Amino acid sequence: MPRFLFDVRDDDGIHEDQAGLEFDNLEQARCEALRALGELFVETKPADRSDFIAIDIRCGKTGAFLTCMAISAAPVPEPAPVARPVKLRAHH
């Protein structure tokens, strides 16, 4: 079973995974990376979050870089208020 390493990149740099996890295939490793990203955001207070976070998935056997997923944690601005449509009256 292949071992995949999950390196976390954020504003502070790269945090290399030394242990990794075994999965049957890349799709399972990708699902684990997505789950971990979600967990990182749930467990981190908004004020403490990096503006950028990614998980790079490497195959432990070959060292090949397989994929990268990134999420921007920058706050999303409030949408601008939508102007109400104005009914125009015809002048007679």
C-alpha angles and dihedrals in degrees: 000000000000120000116223124200120212113208114192118215123192141142089295095056136256121333105197120213109230099180107039129184132260120241134166093239148351093270091061090047090050091052090051091051091052091049091050092049090053091049092050091056095045093049097044122077112237092243091055098047123111118241088235134031132171138169116217113202116212129183106238093209099054101017088229117153106239110179145332131217122193136186127190111223093192111130114262112234118241111262115256113258113265113241114237115243111255118223109225118213120215114236115231 
